[in-house]
């Protein structure tokens, strides 16, 4: 699934539902070795130029929470 597919599937969810989905996906991918903190930072660096300042701040908050 690419980012556009994920976005389309999640676009009807509110912020809390989306965060819950992201946390679940992150736990699963970390457990399987597909995702780590470095990879999350790489994803942020790739997406940040396409986001507004407010979106970047929110994404930073999300990543911080997901790293816990």
CHARMM-style PDB file with segment names, atoms N, HN, CA, C and O in Angstrom:
ATOM      1  N   UNK     1       0.850  -1.171   0.000  1.00  0.00      PROA
ATOM      2  CA  UNK     1       0.000   0.000   0.000  1.00  0.00      PROA
ATOM      3  C   UNK     1       0.900   1.240   0.000  1.00  0.00      PROA
ATOM      4  O   UNK     1       1.824   1.350   0.806  1.00  0.00      PROA
ATOM      5  N   UNK     2       0.619   2.153  -0.900  1.00  0.00      PROA
ATOM      6  HN  UNK     2      -0.132   2.064  -1.555  1.00  0.00      PROA
ATOM      7  CA  UNK     2       1.403   3.385  -0.918  1.00  0.00      PROA
ATOM      8  C   UNK     2       0.697   4.460  -0.096  1.00  0.00      PROA
ATOM      9  O   UNK     2      -0.409   4.242   0.397  1.00  0.00      PROA
ATOM     10  N   UNK     3       1.333   5.610   0.048  1.00  0.00      PROA
ATOM     11  HN  UNK     3       2.232   5.787  -0.353  1.00  0.00      PROA
ATOM     12  CA  UNK     3       0.794   6.678   0.887  1.00  0.00      PROA
ATOM     13  C   UNK     3      -0.561   7.175   0.406  1.00  0.00      PROA
ATOM     14  O   UNK     3      -1.431   7.489   1.219  1.00  0.00      PROA
ATOM     15  N   UNK     4      -0.747   7.250  -0.907  1.00  0.00      PROA
ATOM     16  HN  UNK     4      -0.041   6.995  -1.567  1.00  0.00      PROA
ATOM     17  CA  UNK     4      -2.027   7.725  -1.437  1.00  0.00      PROA
ATOM     18  C   UNK     4      -3.140   6.747  -1.078  1.00  0.00      PROA
ATOM     19  O   UNK     4      -4.227   7.171  -0.685  1.00  0.00      PROA
ATOM     20  N   UNK     5      -2.889   5.452  -1.206  1.00  0.00      PROA
ATOM     21  HN  UNK     5      -2.006   5.108  -1.525  1.00  0.00      PROA
ATOM     22  CA  UNK     5      -3.890   4.444  -0.828  1.00  0.00      PROA
ATOM     23  C   UNK     5      -4.230   4.570   0.655  1.00  0.00      PROA
ATOM     24  O   UNK     5      -5.399   4.536   1.039  1.00  0.00      PROA
ATOM     25  N   UNK     6      -3.197   4.715   1.480  1.00  0.00      PROA
ATOM     26  HN  UNK     6      -2.247   4.742   1.168  1.00  0.00      PROA
ATOM     27  CA  UNK     6      -3.418   4.865   2.919  1.00  0.00      PROA
ATOM     28  C   UNK     6      -4.265   6.102   3.192  1.00  0.00      PROA
ATOM     29  O   UNK     6      -5.224   6.048   3.962  1.00  0.00      PROA
ATOM     30  N   UNK     7      -3.914   7.196   2.569  1.00  0.00      PROA
ATOM     31  HN  UNK     7      -3.135   7.240   1.943  1.00  0.00      PROA
ATOM     32  CA  UNK     7      -4.669   8.440   2.762  1.00  0.00      PROA
ATOM     33  C   UNK     7      -6.127   8.248   2.377  1.00  0.00      PROA
ATOM     34  O   UNK     7      -7.027   8.637   3.122  1.00  0.00      PROA
ATOM     35  N   UNK     8      -6.360   7.653   1.220  1.00  0.00      PROA
ATOM     36  HN  UNK     8      -5.630   7.338   0.614  1.00  0.00      PROA
ATOM     37  CA  UNK     8      -7.733   7.449   0.754  1.00  0.00      PROA
ATOM     38  C   UNK     8      -8.528   6.576   1.716  1.00  0.00      PROA
ATOM     39  O   UNK     8      -9.714   6.820   1.940  1.00  0.00      PROA
ATOM     40  N   UNK     9      -7.889   5.566   2.280  1.00  0.00      PROA
ATOM     41  HN  UNK     9      -6.926   5.368   2.097  1.00  0.00      PROA
ATOM     42  CA  UNK     9      -8.570   4.660   3.195  1.00  0.00      PROA
ATOM     43  C   UNK     9      -8.849   5.327   4.546  1.00  0.00      PROA
ATOM     44  O   UNK     9      -9.810   4.964   5.225  1.00  0.00      PROA
ATOM     45  N   UNK    10      -8.027   6.289   4.938  1.00  0.00      PROA
ATOM     46  HN  UNK    10      -7.246   6.584   4.387  1.00  0.00      PROA
ATOM     47  CA  UNK    10      -8.131   6.896   6.260  1.00  0.00      PROA
ATOM     48  C   UNK    10      -8.794   8.267   6.255  1.00  0.00      PROA
ATOM     49  O   UNK    10      -9.042   8.828   7.322  1.00  0.00      PROA
ATOM     50  N   UNK    11      -9.081   8.809   5.106  1.00  0.00      PROA
ATOM     51  HN  UNK    11      -8.879   8.353   4.239  1.00  0.00      PROA
ATOM     52  CA  UNK    11      -9.521  10.205   5.016  1.00  0.00      PROA
ATOM     53  C   UNK    11     -10.837  10.493   5.730  1.00  0.00      PROA
ATOM     54  O   UNK    11     -11.115  11.649   6.049  1.00  0.00      PROA
ATOM     55  N   UNK    12     -11.644   9.484   5.987  1.00  0.00      PROA
ATOM     56  HN  UNK    12     -11.418   8.545   5.728  1.00  0.00      PROA
ATOM     57  CA  UNK    12     -12.917   9.727   6.656  1.00  0.00      PROA
ATOM     58  C   UNK    12     -12.812   9.625   8.177  1.00  0.00      PROA
ATOM     59  O   UNK    12     -13.803   9.829   8.879  1.00  0.00      PROA
ATOM     60  N   UNK    13     -11.626   9.313   8.691  1.00  0.00      PROA
ATOM     61  HN  UNK    13     -10.821   9.147   8.121  1.00  0.00      PROA
ATOM     62  CA  UNK    13     -11.442   9.166  10.135  1.00  0.00      PROA
ATOM     63  C   UNK    13     -11.076  10.502  10.769  1.00  0.00      PROA
ATOM     64  O   UNK    13     -10.454  11.357  10.139  1.00  0.00      PROA
ATOM     65  N   UNK    14     -11.479  10.665  12.041  1.00  0.00      PROA
ATOM     66  HN  UNK    14     -11.984   9.971  12.553  1.00  0.00      PROA
ATOM     67  CA  UNK    14     -11.064  11.873  12.757  1.00  0.00      PROA
ATOM     68  C   UNK    14      -9.635  11.674  13.269  1.00  0.00      PROA
ATOM     69  O   UNK    14      -9.056  10.600  13.105  1.00  0.00      PROA
ATOM     70  N   UNK    15      -9.085  12.692  13.876  1.00  0.00      PROA
ATOM     71  HN  UNK    15      -9.555  13.564  14.009  1.00  0.00      PROA
ATOM     72  CA  UNK    15      -7.693  12.655  14.323  1.00  0.00      PROA
ATOM     73  C   UNK    15      -7.398  11.534  15.297  1.00  0.00      PROA
ATOM     74  O   UNK    15      -6.356  10.886  15.193  1.00  0.00      PROA
ATOM     75  N   UNK    16      -8.297  11.292  16.245  1.00  0.00      PROA
ATOM     76  HN  UNK    16      -9.143  11.819  16.329  1.00  0.00      PROA
ATOM     77  CA  UNK    16      -8.069  10.229  17.227  1.00  0.00      PROA
ATOM     78  C   UNK    16      -8.090   8.851  16.582  1.00  0.00      PROA
ATOM     79  O   UNK    16      -7.266   7.995  16.904  1.00  0.00      PROA
ATOM     80  N   UNK    17      -9.035   8.641  15.669  1.00  0.00      PROA
ATOM     81  HN  UNK    17      -9.704   9.337  15.407  1.00  0.00      PROA
ATOM     82  CA  UNK    17      -9.106   7.355  14.976  1.00  0.00      PROA
ATOM     83  C   UNK    17      -7.862   7.134  14.121  1.00  0.00      PROA
ATOM     84  O   UNK    17      -7.313   6.033  14.084  1.00  0.00      PROA
ATOM     85  N   UNK    18      -7.429   8.172  13.447  1.00  0.00      PROA
ATOM     86  HN  UNK    18      -7.875   9.067  13.477  1.00  0.00      PROA
ATOM     87  CA  UNK    18      -6.242   8.077  12.603  1.00  0.00      PROA
ATOM     88  C   UNK    18      -5.010   7.776  13.450  1.00  0.00      PROA
ATOM     89  O   UNK    18      -4.191   6.935  13.079  1.00  0.00      PROA
ATOM     90  N   UNK    19      -4.877   8.456  14.581  1.00  0.00      PROA
ATOM     91  HN  UNK    19      -5.542   9.139  14.882  1.00  0.00      PROA
ATOM     92  CA  UNK    19      -3.738   8.222  15.462  1.00  0.00      PROA
ATOM     93  C   UNK    19      -3.741   6.790  15.967  1.00  0.00      PROA
ATOM     94  O   UNK    19      -2.688   6.155  16.029  1.00  0.00      PROA
ATOM     95  N   UNK    20      -4.892   6.281  16.324  1.00  0.00      PROA
ATOM     96  HN  UNK    20      -5.747   6.797  16.273  1.00  0.00      PROA
ATOM     97  CA  UNK    20      -5.014   4.906  16.790  1.00  0.00      PROA
ATOM     98  C   UNK    20      -4.581   3.926  15.695  1.00  0.00      PROA
ATOM     99  O   UNK    20      -3.868   2.961  15.969  1.00  0.00      PROA
ATOM    100  N   UNK    21      -5.008   4.174  14.473  1.00  0.00      PROA
ATOM    101  HN  UNK    21      -5.588   4.958  14.251  1.00  0.00      PROA
ATOM    102  CA  UNK    21      -4.617   3.328  13.346  1.00  0.00      PROA
ATOM    103  C   UNK    21      -3.112   3.383  13.129  1.00  0.00      PROA
ATOM    104  O   UNK    21      -2.474   2.350  12.927  1.00  0.00      PROA
ATOM    105  N   UNK    22      -2.543   4.584  13.170  1.00  0.00      PROA
ATOM    106  HN  UNK    22      -3.062   5.424  13.334  1.00  0.00      PROA
ATOM    107  CA  UNK    22      -1.096   4.732  12.985  1.00  0.00      PROA
ATOM    108  C   UNK    22      -0.308   4.023  14.089  1.00  0.00      PROA
ATOM    109  O   UNK    22       0.708   3.383  13.816  1.00  0.00      PROA
ATOM    110  N   UNK    23      -0.772   4.136  15.321  1.00  0.00      PROA
ATOM    111  HN  UNK    23      -1.597   4.656  15.542  1.00  0.00      PROA
ATOM    112  CA  UNK    23      -0.091   3.477  16.428  1.00  0.00      PROA
ATOM    113  C   UNK    23      -0.126   1.961  16.253  1.00  0.00      PROA
ATOM    114  O   UNK    23       0.879   1.288  16.482  1.00  0.00      PROA
ATOM    115  N   UNK    24      -1.257   1.429  15.855  1.00  0.00      PROA
ATOM    116  HN  UNK    24      -2.073   1.975  15.668  1.00  0.00      PROA
ATOM    117  CA  UNK    24      -1.376  -0.009  15.647  1.00  0.00      PROA
ATOM    118  C   UNK    24      -0.452  -0.472  14.519  1.00  0.00      PROA
ATOM    119  O   UNK    24       0.257  -1.468  14.656  1.00  0.00      PROA
ATOM    120  N   UNK    25      -0.468   0.256  13.411  1.00  0.00      PROA
ATOM    121  HN  UNK    25      -1.044   1.066  13.300  1.00  0.00      PROA
ATOM    122  CA  UNK    25       0.395  -0.091  12.281  1.00  0.00      PROA
ATOM    123  C   UNK    25       1.871  -0.010  12.679  1.00  0.00      PROA
ATOM    124  O   UNK    25       2.672  -0.860  12.291  1.00  0.00      PROA
ATOM    125  N   UNK    26       2.219   1.012  13.449  1.00  0.00      PROA
ATOM    126  HN  UNK    26       1.567   1.702  13.764  1.00  0.00      PROA
ATOM    127  CA  UNK    26       3.607   1.184  13.876  1.00  0.00      PROA
ATOM    128  C   UNK    26       4.049   0.039  14.764  1.00  0.00      PROA
ATOM    129  O   UNK    26       5.139  -0.503  14.578  1.00  0.00      PROA
ATOM    130  N   UNK    27       3.219  -0.338  15.728  1.00  0.00      PROA
ATOM    131  HN  UNK    27       2.334   0.103  15.879  1.00  0.00      PROA
ATOM    132  CA  UNK    27       3.555  -1.468  16.604  1.00  0.00      PROA
ATOM    133  C   UNK    27       3.776  -2.738  15.790  1.00  0.00      PROA
ATOM    134  O   UNK    27       4.742  -3.467  16.020  1.00  0.00      PROA
ATOM    135  N   UNK    28       2.889  -3.002  14.846  1.00  0.00      PROA
ATOM    136  HN  UNK    28       2.104  -2.411  14.659  1.00  0.00      PROA
ATOM    137  CA  UNK    28       3.002  -4.197  14.008  1.00  0.00      PROA
ATOM    138  C   UNK    28       4.280  -4.165  13.178  1.00  0.00      PROA
ATOM    139  O   UNK    28       4.997  -5.162  13.098  1.00  0.00      PROA
ATOM    140  N   UNK    29       4.564  -3.028  12.564  1.00  0.00      PROA
ATOM    141  HN  UNK    29       3.982  -2.218  12.629  1.00  0.00      PROA
ATOM    142  CA  UNK    29       5.735  -2.925  11.701  1.00  0.00      PROA
ATOM    143  C   UNK    29       7.033  -2.931  12.503  1.00  0.00      PROA
ATOM    144  O   UNK    29       8.041  -3.459  12.034  1.00  0.00      PROA
ATOM    145  N   UNK    30       7.028  -2.355  13.700  1.00  0.00      PROA
ATOM    146  HN  UNK    30       6.209  -1.925  14.082  1.00  0.00      PROA
ATOM    147  CA  UNK    30       8.212  -2.416  14.553  1.00  0.00      PROA
ATOM    148  C   UNK    30       8.468  -3.856  14.985  1.00  0.00      PROA
ATOM    149  O   UNK    30       9.611  -4.314  14.982  1.00  0.00      PROA
ATOM    150  N   UNK    31       7.405  -4.569  15.356  1.00  0.00      PROA
ATOM    151  HN  UNK    31       6.477  -4.197  15.359  1.00  0.00      PROA
ATOM    152  CA  UNK    31       7.535  -5.955  15.802  1.00  0.00      PROA
ATOM    153  C   UNK    31       8.081  -6.847  14.689  1.00  0.00      PROA
ATOM    154  O   UNK    31       8.836  -7.783  14.953  1.00  0.00      PROA
ATOM    155  N   UNK    32       7.701  -6.559  13.457  1.00  0.00      PROA
ATOM    156  HN  UNK    32       7.088  -5.799  13.243  1.00  0.00      PROA
ATOM    157  CA  UNK    32       8.159  -7.383  12.337  1.00  0.00      PROA
ATOM    158  C   UNK    32       9.507  -6.921  11.786  1.00  0.00      PROA
ATOM    159  O   UNK    32      10.063  -7.564  10.895  1.00  0.00      PROA
ATOM    160  N   UNK    33      10.035  -5.813  12.307  1.00  0.00      PROA
ATOM    161  HN  UNK    33       9.584  -5.291  13.031  1.00  0.00      PROA
ATOM    162  CA  UNK    33      11.326  -5.305  11.850  1.00  0.00      PROA
ATOM    163  C   UNK    33      11.236  -4.434  10.609  1.00  0.00      PROA
ATOM    164  O   UNK    33      12.262  -4.029  10.063  1.00  0.00      PROA
ATOM    165  N   UNK    34      10.021  -4.138  10.155  1.00  0.00      PROA
ATOM    166  HN  UNK    34       9.187  -4.467  10.598  1.00  0.00      PROA
ATOM    167  CA  UNK    34       9.838  -3.327   8.950  1.00  0.00      PROA
ATOM    168  C   UNK    34      10.022  -1.838   9.209  1.00  0.00      PROA
ATOM    169  O   UNK    34      10.293  -1.075   8.282  1.00  0.00      PROA
ATOM    170  N   UNK    35       9.877  -1.422  10.465  1.00  0.00      PROA
ATOM    171  HN  UNK    35       9.657  -2.042  11.218  1.00  0.00      PROA
ATOM    172  CA  UNK    35       9.920   0.001  10.792  1.00  0.00      PROA
ATOM    173  C   UNK    35      10.717   0.211  12.063  1.00  0.00      PROA
ATOM    174  O   UNK    35      10.617  -0.560  13.018  1.00  0.00      PROA
ATOM    175  N   UNK    36      11.504   1.262  12.056  1.00  0.00      PROA
ATOM    176  HN  UNK    36      11.586   1.888  11.281  1.00  0.00      PROA
ATOM    177  CA  UNK    36      12.238   1.646  13.259  1.00  0.00      PROA
ATOM    178  C   UNK    36      12.253   3.173  13.327  1.00  0.00      PROA
ATOM    179  O   UNK    36      11.755   3.847  12.426  1.00  0.00      PROA
ATOM    180  N   UNK    37      12.817   3.701  14.384  1.00  0.00      PROA
ATOM    181  HN  UNK    37      13.222   3.154  15.116  1.00  0.00      PROA
ATOM    182  CA  UNK    37      12.826   5.156  14.576  1.00  0.00      PROA
ATOM    183  C   UNK    37      13.528   5.879  13.439  1.00  0.00      PROA
ATOM    184  O   UNK    37      13.093   6.952  13.021  1.00  0.00      PROA
ATOM    185  N   UNK    38      14.604   5.303  12.938  1.00  0.00      PROA
ATOM    186  HN  UNK    38      14.958   4.431  13.277  1.00  0.00      PROA
ATOM    187  CA  UNK    38      15.333   5.915  11.827  1.00  0.00      PROA
ATOM    188  C   UNK    38      14.455   5.992  10.588  1.00  0.00      PROA
ATOM    189  O   UNK    38      14.433   7.012   9.900  1.00  0.00      PROA
ATOM    190  N   UNK    39      13.739   4.927  10.307  1.00  0.00      PROA
ATOM    191  HN  UNK    39      13.757   4.098  10.866  1.00  0.00      PROA
ATOM    192  CA  UNK    39      12.854   4.895   9.144  1.00  0.00      PROA
ATOM    193  C   UNK    39      11.747   5.946   9.286  1.00  0.00      PROA
ATOM    194  O   UNK    39      11.387   6.600   8.307  1.00  0.00      PROA
ATOM    195  N   UNK    40      11.207   6.112  10.495  1.00  0.00      PROA
ATOM    196  HN  UNK    40      11.499   5.581  11.290  1.00  0.00      PROA
ATOM    197  CA  UNK    40      10.181   7.137  10.702  1.00  0.00      PROA
ATOM    198  C   UNK    40      10.742   8.522  10.406  1.00  0.00      PROA
ATOM    199  O   UNK    40      10.052   9.358   9.823  1.00  0.00      PROA
ATOM    200  N   UNK    41      11.979   8.770  10.799  1.00  0.00      PROA
ATOM    201  HN  UNK    41      12.540   8.090  11.273  1.00  0.00      PROA
ATOM    202  CA  UNK    41      12.613  10.066  10.516  1.00  0.00      PROA
ATOM    203  C   UNK    41      12.821  10.250   9.014  1.00  0.00      PROA
ATOM    204  O   UNK    41      12.652  11.352   8.491  1.00  0.00      PROA
ATOM    205  N   UNK    42      13.184   9.181   8.328  1.00  0.00      PROA
ATOM    206  HN  UNK    42      13.322   8.286   8.752  1.00  0.00      PROA
ATOM    207  CA  UNK    42      13.358   9.245   6.876  1.00  0.00      PROA
ATOM    208  C   UNK    42      12.035   9.578   6.185  1.00  0.00      PROA
ATOM    209  O   UNK    42      12.000  10.369   5.243  1.00  0.00      PROA
ATOM    210  N   UNK    43      10.961   8.976   6.655  1.00  0.00      PROA
ATOM    211  HN  UNK    43      10.989   8.333   7.421  1.00  0.00      PROA
ATOM    212  CA  UNK    43       9.638   9.250   6.097  1.00  0.00      PROA
ATOM    213  C   UNK    43       9.276  10.717   6.322  1.00  0.00      PROA
ATOM    214  O   UNK    43       8.751  11.382   5.429  1.00  0.00      PROA
ATOM    215  N   UNK    44       9.563  11.212   7.531  1.00  0.00      PROA
ATOM    216  HN  UNK    44       9.989  10.672   8.256  1.00  0.00      PROA
ATOM    217  CA  UNK    44       9.292  12.617   7.826  1.00  0.00      PROA
ATOM    218  C   UNK    44      10.067  13.528   6.866  1.00  0.00      PROA
ATOM    219  O   UNK    44       9.501  14.459   6.293  1.00  0.00      PROA
ATOM    220  N   UNK    45      11.343  13.256   6.701  1.00  0.00      PROA
ATOM    221  HN  UNK    45      11.802  12.500   7.167  1.00  0.00      PROA
ATOM    222  CA  UNK    45      12.180  14.091   5.832  1.00  0.00      PROA
ATOM    223  C   UNK    45      11.679  14.064   4.392  1.00  0.00      PROA
ATOM    224  O   UNK    45      11.782  15.061   3.678  1.00  0.00      PROA
ATOM    225  N   UNK    46      11.141  12.933   3.967  1.00  0.00      PROA
ATOM    226  HN  UNK    46      11.057  12.123   4.547  1.00  0.00      PROA
ATOM    227  CA  UNK    46      10.617  12.814   2.612  1.00  0.00      PROA
ATOM    228  C   UNK    46       9.327  13.612   2.448  1.00  0.00      PROA
ATOM    229  O   UNK    46       9.110  14.240   1.411  1.00  0.00      PROA
ATOM    230  N   UNK    47       8.467  13.589   3.473  1.00  0.00      PROA
ATOM    231  HN  UNK    47       8.643  13.080   4.315  1.00  0.00      PROA
ATOM    232  CA  UNK    47       7.156  14.240   3.377  1.00  0.00      PROA
ATOM    233  C   UNK    47       7.172  15.720   3.754  1.00  0.00      PROA
ATOM    234  O   UNK    47       6.354  16.487   3.246  1.00  0.00      PROA
ATOM    235  N   UNK    48       8.067  16.130   4.616  1.00  0.00      PROA
ATOM    236  HN  UNK    48       8.732  15.507   5.029  1.00  0.00      PROA
ATOM    237  CA  UNK    48       8.067  17.496   5.150  1.00  0.00      PROA
ATOM    238  C   UNK    48       8.013  18.586   4.080  1.00  0.00      PROA
ATOM    239  O   UNK    48       7.278  19.557   4.259  1.00  0.00      PROA
ATOM    240  N   UNK    49       8.750  18.476   2.987  1.00  0.00      PROA
ATOM    241  HN  UNK    49       9.347  17.687   2.841  1.00  0.00      PROA
ATOM    242  CA  UNK    49       8.680  19.548   1.986  1.00  0.00      PROA
ATOM    243  C   UNK    49       7.291  19.731   1.363  1.00  0.00      PROA
ATOM    244  O   UNK    49       6.997  20.782   0.794  1.00  0.00      PROA
ATOM    245  N   UNK    50       6.450  18.718   1.473  1.00  0.00      PROA
ATOM    246  HN  UNK    50       6.689  17.864   1.935  1.00  0.00      PROA
ATOM    247  CA  UNK    50       5.110  18.788   0.878  1.00  0.00      PROA
ATOM    248  C   UNK    50       4.060  19.267   1.873  1.00  0.00      PROA
ATOM    249  O   UNK    50       2.895  19.431   1.512  1.00  0.00      PROA
ATOM    250  N   UNK    51       4.463  19.493   3.125  1.00  0.00      PROA
ATOM    251  HN  UNK    51       5.410  19.360   3.418  1.00  0.00      PROA
ATOM    252  CA  UNK    51       3.517  19.833   4.187  1.00  0.00      PROA
ATOM    253  C   UNK    51       3.622  21.299   4.586  1.00  0.00      PROA
ATOM    254  O   UNK    51       4.650  21.945   4.383  1.00  0.00      PROA
ATOM    255  N   UNK    52       2.547  21.803   5.153  1.00  0.00      PROA
ATOM    256  HN  UNK    52       1.712  21.278   5.319  1.00  0.00      PROA
ATOM    257  CA  UNK    52       2.582  23.148   5.721  1.00  0.00      PROA
ATOM    258  C   UNK    52       3.354  23.091   7.044  1.00  0.00      PROA
ATOM    259  O   UNK    52       3.642  22.011   7.560  1.00  0.00      PROA
ATOM    260  N   UNK    53       3.675  24.248   7.571  1.00  0.00      PROA
ATOM    261  HN  UNK    53       3.441  25.125   7.151  1.00  0.00      PROA
ATOM    262  CA  UNK    53       4.380  24.294   8.855  1.00  0.00      PROA
ATOM    263  C   UNK    53       3.552  23.612   9.947  1.00  0.00      PROA
ATOM    264  O   UNK    53       4.088  22.868  10.767  1.00  0.00      PROA
ATOM    265  N   UNK    54       2.254  23.870   9.952  1.00  0.00      PROA
ATOM    266  HN  UNK    54       1.818  24.475   9.286  1.00  0.00      PROA
ATOM    267  CA  UNK    54       1.376  23.262  10.947  1.00  0.00      PROA
ATOM    268  C   UNK    54       1.345  21.733  10.791  1.00  0.00      PROA
ATOM    269  O   UNK    54       1.370  21.010  11.787  1.00  0.00      PROA
ATOM    270  N   UNK    55       1.292  21.249   9.565  1.00  0.00      PROA
ATOM    271  HN  UNK    55       1.272  21.836   8.756  1.00  0.00      PROA
ATOM    272  CA  UNK    55       1.294  19.807   9.329  1.00  0.00      PROA
ATOM    273  C   UNK    55       2.615  19.182   9.766  1.00  0.00      PROA
ATOM    274  O   UNK    55       2.632  18.080  10.312  1.00  0.00      PROA
ATOM    275  N   UNK    56       3.721  19.885   9.527  1.00  0.00      PROA
ATOM    276  HN  UNK    56       3.708  20.781   9.083  1.00  0.00      PROA
ATOM    277  CA  UNK    56       5.033  19.386   9.966  1.00  0.00      PROA
ATOM    278  C   UNK    56       5.081  19.264  11.483  1.00  0.00      PROA
ATOM    279  O   UNK    56       5.577  18.274  12.020  1.00  0.00      PROA
ATOM    280  N   UNK    57       4.567  20.271  12.163  1.00  0.00      PROA
ATOM    281  HN  UNK    57       4.164  21.075  11.726  1.00  0.00      PROA
ATOM    282  CA  UNK    57       4.548  20.232  13.626  1.00  0.00      PROA
ATOM    283  C   UNK    57       3.714  19.056  14.124  1.00  0.00      PROA
ATOM    284  O   UNK    57       4.112  18.349  15.049  1.00  0.00      PROA
ATOM    285  N   UNK    58       2.564  18.855  13.508  1.00  0.00      PROA
ATOM    286  HN  UNK    58       2.240  19.430  12.756  1.00  0.00      PROA
ATOM    287  CA  UNK    58       1.687  17.743  13.897  1.00  0.00      PROA
ATOM    288  C   UNK    58       2.374  16.406  13.626  1.00  0.00      PROA
ATOM    289  O   UNK    58       2.304  15.491  14.446  1.00  0.00      PROA
ATOM    290  N   UNK    59       3.030  16.296  12.485  1.00  0.00      PROA
ATOM    291  HN  UNK    59       3.087  17.039  11.819  1.00  0.00      PROA
ATOM    292  CA  UNK    59       3.721  15.052  12.157  1.00  0.00      PROA
ATOM    293  C   UNK    59       4.845  14.789  13.152  1.00  0.00      PROA
ATOM    294  O   UNK    59       5.072  13.643  13.542  1.00  0.00      PROA
ATOM    295  N   UNK    60       5.549  15.839  13.565  1.00  0.00      PROA
ATOM    296  HN  UNK    60       5.364  16.769  13.248  1.00  0.00      PROA
ATOM    297  CA  UNK    60       6.602  15.706  14.577  1.00  0.00      PROA
ATOM    298  C   UNK    60       6.003  15.151  15.869  1.00  0.00      PROA
ATOM    299  O   UNK    60       6.576  14.250  16.481  1.00  0.00      PROA
ATOM    300  N   UNK    61       4.855  15.685  16.283  1.00  0.00      PROA
ATOM    301  HN  UNK    61       4.390  16.417  15.786  1.00  0.00      PROA
ATOM    302  CA  UNK    61       4.177  15.210  17.490  1.00  0.00      PROA
ATOM    303  C   UNK    61       3.807  13.740  17.361  1.00  0.00      PROA
ATOM    304  O   UNK    61       3.986  12.958  18.294  1.00  0.00      PROA
ATOM    305  N   UNK    62       3.293  13.377  16.201  1.00  0.00      PROA
ATOM    306  HN  UNK    62       3.148  14.012  15.442  1.00  0.00      PROA
ATOM    307  CA  UNK    62       2.889  11.989  15.951  1.00  0.00      PROA
ATOM    308  C   UNK    62       4.096  11.069  16.026  1.00  0.00      PROA
ATOM    309  O   UNK    62       4.033  10.018  16.664  1.00  0.00      PROA
ATOM    310  N   UNK    63       5.177  11.442  15.392  1.00  0.00      PROA
ATOM    311  HN  UNK    63       5.228  12.295  14.873  1.00  0.00      PROA
ATOM    312  CA  UNK    63       6.391  10.611  15.392  1.00  0.00      PROA
ATOM    313  C   UNK    63       6.915  10.454  16.814  1.00  0.00      PROA
ATOM    314  O   UNK    63       7.295   9.358  17.226  1.00  0.00      PROA
ATOM    315  N   UNK    64       6.934  11.547  17.556  1.00  0.00      PROA
ATOM    316  HN  UNK    64       6.625  12.438  17.221  1.00  0.00      PROA
ATOM    317  CA  UNK    64       7.402  11.480  18.942  1.00  0.00      PROA
ATOM    318  C   UNK    64       6.570  10.472  19.721  1.00  0.00      PROA
ATOM    319  O   UNK    64       7.111   9.648  20.458  1.00  0.00      PROA
ATOM    320  N   UNK    65       5.267  10.539  19.557  1.00  0.00      PROA
ATOM    321  HN  UNK    65       4.828  11.209  18.958  1.00  0.00      PROA
ATOM    322  CA  UNK    65       4.364   9.619  20.263  1.00  0.00      PROA
ATOM    323  C   UNK    65       4.576   8.176  19.812  1.00  0.00      PROA
ATOM    324  O   UNK    65       4.542   7.257  20.630  1.00  0.00      PROA
ATOM    325  N   UNK    66       4.793   7.978  18.521  1.00  0.00      PROA
ATOM    326  HN  UNK    66       4.821   8.725  17.856  1.00  0.00      PROA
ATOM    327  CA  UNK    66       4.981   6.635  17.984  1.00  0.00      PROA
ATOM    328  C   UNK    66       6.316   6.011  18.402  1.00  0.00      PROA
ATOM    329  O   UNK    66       6.446   4.788  18.443  1.00  0.00      PROA
ATOM    330  N   UNK    67       7.295   6.843  18.710  1.00  0.00      PROA
ATOM    331  HN  UNK    67       7.190   7.837  18.677  1.00  0.00      PROA
ATOM    332  CA  UNK    67       8.593   6.328  19.142  1.00  0.00      PROA
ATOM    333  C   UNK    67       8.552   5.778  20.559  1.00  0.00      PROA
ATOM    334  O   UNK    67       9.441   5.025  20.956  1.00  0.00      PROA
ATOM    335  N   UNK    68       7.551   6.138  21.313  1.00  0.00      PROA
ATOM    336  HN  UNK    68       6.829   6.751  20.991  1.00  0.00      PROA
ATOM    337  CA  UNK    68       7.446   5.698  22.722  1.00  0.00      PROA
ATOM    338  C   UNK    68       7.114   4.228  22.820  1.00  0.00      PROA
ATOM    339  OT1 UNK    68       6.989   3.696  23.924  1.00  0.00      PROA
TER     340      UNK     68
END
